[in-house]
Amino acid sequence: MLIDLNCDMGESYGVWEMGDDEEMLNIVTSANIACGFHAGDPEVMFTTLQNARQKNVAVGAHPGFPDITGFGRRVIKGFSSREIRNMMIYQIGALKAMAESQGLRLQHVKTHGALGNMAAEDEDMASAVAEAIYQVDKELLMVVMPGMCTEKAALRQGLRVIREVYLDRAYADNGNLLSRRLPGAVLHDPRVASERLLQMIGSSEITTVNGQRIPVKIDSVCVHGDSHGAGAMAKEARFLLENQGITFAPMSEVIRSKN
């Protein structure tokens, strides 16, 4: 079985640093790189792409709300579908140009924070996200929450999807991520998180905070690079899963293996 391990990266800004990208690039197979709206800047984007290339890690765009102060995790309402689509195109296009200047090709797009969580539950927003990705490059993979609005919108648009689960986050009963404001939303123990992940992959189910089980297909696993101990958690998960015969590979290879 092939599965991808991805991480959000390039989320520093100027002299302010977020996460240990260098460590994570030694562990993951795909990198979601911030595009300047919630985090990142031209220098950070360029350097992150350069480092990913050196480590042979596939790269994708990680667009979010225009909210650097809130790190893109604040719920912002009132954007029209057109505005959502255009902010997506703007950000994907910026990273695409930066990548191509280094001879790299973008593999995927994964929305960040509140934008991703809201789109997972909002059909119009999800459709705007999928439309933007398709208009930039219909070959881009769209990373989605399994069974949510984003998956349905991507498939309607004709995009190939990567269904993602989270190593370090708890789930609400609707299948979306549990709000970070609630107790237990973020997992910190590498062993506990890794064993839960192994159970999810083995059963093709996610278990919610209230014990409900939701059937899902799983192509990729995300660990948040800004979480405390992210490197240790990612290493533990990779070690445990590889010992169970699971092979880690970039999203594009995971997709090809299923065709």
N, C-alpha and C positions, 0 to 999 in steps of 0.2 A: 504493500500500500504506500502511495506517495501522498505527502501532505506538505503544505507550505508553512513556514514560521515567519511572521512579519512583525515589524515594529515601526512606530511613528518616529521619524527622525528629522534632523535639520530644523529643530524647533528653538534654537538659540536665536538671539537678536542683538546685533552689534556686539558689545562687550559682555552682554548678559548670556550666560550659558545654561542650557537645559538638557539634562540627560547625558549619558556617556555613550555617544554614538560609536566611538571607536571600539568599545567593548562589544556593543550589540552587533556590529557588523561582522564580528568573528563568530557569531552564533546563528543569526537569522539568514533566511534565503531570499527575502524580499524586504525592501525598505520603502516606507510611505513618507515622502519628503514634503515638508511644509512649503507653501507657495507664497508667503509674504502677508497674508491677511490675518491669520491668528498668530503666526510666528514665522520666523525665517526672514532673511533678506538676501539680496543678490550674492553677497560673499558667502553666506552660510549655505545657500542653495548650491552654488558652484562647488564649494569644498566638500559638501556631503555627497554630491554626485561623483566627484573625483575619487573620494575614498571608497564609495560603493563599487565603482568600477575596478579599483585595485583589489578589492576583496571578492570580486565576481558575484556580487549581490544584485539581483534585479531591482529596478527602480520604478516607482510610480508616484503620481501626484496625490497630495493630501490637502485638498482645499477646504477652507472653513469660512465661518462668518468673519467680516471685517471687525475684529475685536481683539486686538493685541493685549489690551489691559486685562481682559477677562480670559485670555488664552483660548478664545473660541468656545468656551464651555458654558457661556451664559445664553439662556434662551432669548432670542431676539425675534419678535413677531412683527408682522407688517410688510415684509418683503413680498412683492408680487412674483408670480412664476417667471416672468421675464427677467426680473432682477436676479432671482436665484440662478437662472440659466446663464445670464451674462457674467455674474461673478464667478461662476464655475469655469466658463470658457476663458475668462481673463487669467485665472490662476493656473489652469491646466496648460494654457498656451505659453505662459511664462516659463514654467518648468520644462515643457516640451522643447522650447527653443534653447534653454540652457543645457538640457541633456544632449540635444542634437549637435550643439557646438563642441561637445566632447566625444562625438561619435556614438552616443548612447541612444537607445530607443525606449520610450516609456512602455512599460508592461501593463500598468493598471492605474485605476483611480479609486481612491478610498476617501470618502468624506470624513471630516474631523468633527469631534465633539458634538455640540448642540445641533449643528447642521445635519450631521449623520443621524443622530437620535430622533430629531424631529421628522426628517424625511422618511425614516422607517415607519412612522405612524401617519404620515400625511400623503395621500395619493398625488395631489397636485405638486407638492414639493418634490416627491420622488420622481415624478414624470419630468419635471424641469431638470433635475440632476441627470437623469438618463439621457434626455435629449441633448444636453450640453456635451456629455461625453461622446455621444454618437456624432455630433456635428464636428467635434475636433478630430476624432479618429475612431471610426467604427470598429477598428481592430482592438482597441483598448479593452481590457477586462474591467468589469465593474465589481468591486468588492461590496457584498451585501450582507445584511442580517438575514439568516434563513427564514423564509416564510413571511417576511414583512413586506411592506409596500415597496421598498426599494428593489427587492428581488422581482416582484411582479412587474414593476415599471421597466426594469432592465430587459426582461424577457419580451415584453410588448414592443420595446424599441428595437429588438433584434441584437442586443449585446450578449456576449458570453459573460456568465457570472461566476464569481468566486464566493462561495458561502463560507462565512467566517464565524468562528467562536472565539471567546476571550479566555485566556489563561487566568487573568488576574481580576476579573469582574464577576459579580453576581447578577442573576437574571430576575426580572420581574415576571409576573404571571402571564403577561401578554407576549413574552418572548423577547422583549427589548431589554436593554441594560437597566439594572436598578440604579436609580438616581444616586449620584455621589453624596448627596445630602443625607442619605439614609444609612443607618448602622449596617455594617457588613457588606457595603457595596463594593469595596475594594479588598481583594485577598492579598495577604502579605506573606503567608507561610509557603515557601517553595514546594515543600513535599505535599502539603494538603492540596495546593492548586494543581500540581502535576498529576496526582492520583485522581482528582476530579476530572481532569482533562482526559486521562486514559479511559475513565469510565464513560465519558461523553462519546469518545471516538468508538469505543467498543460497542456501545449500545445504540449509537446514532440518535442520541437524545440529550437535551439539556434539562437539568433539574433546576426549577426556579427556587427562589428564596422560601417559598411556602410548600415546597415538596412536589409541585406539579411536574410532570414529565412531558416534554414537547419533542416529537420526532423531528429531526433535522438531518440534512446532508452537510458534511463538513469537508471543505477543501483547504482551509487555512486556519491558522491559530495566531491570534494577536497577543503580544505582551506590550504594555505601555512603557516606553523608554523613560518616561519621567517618574515612574513609580519607584519608591525606595526599594533597592535590592532587585531591580529588574534583571540585571545580568545573571545573578544567582538563580532567579526563578526560571529564566529562559534556559540556562544550562541544565538545571534539574529536569525540566520538562523534556528537553531534547534527549538527555541521557536515558530517562525512563522509557520514552517511546521508542528510541532506537533499540533498546534491549528487548522490546516486544516485536521487533521486526519491521517497524515503520521507518520508511526512508524519507528524509526531508529534501525538498526540491522547490524551485521557484514556482509561482502560480502558473506560468505558461506551460511548464512541464507537467504539472498536475492536470491541467486541462487536456493536454495532448494524450496523457495516459488513459483518459476516460473516453476518448473518441475511438 
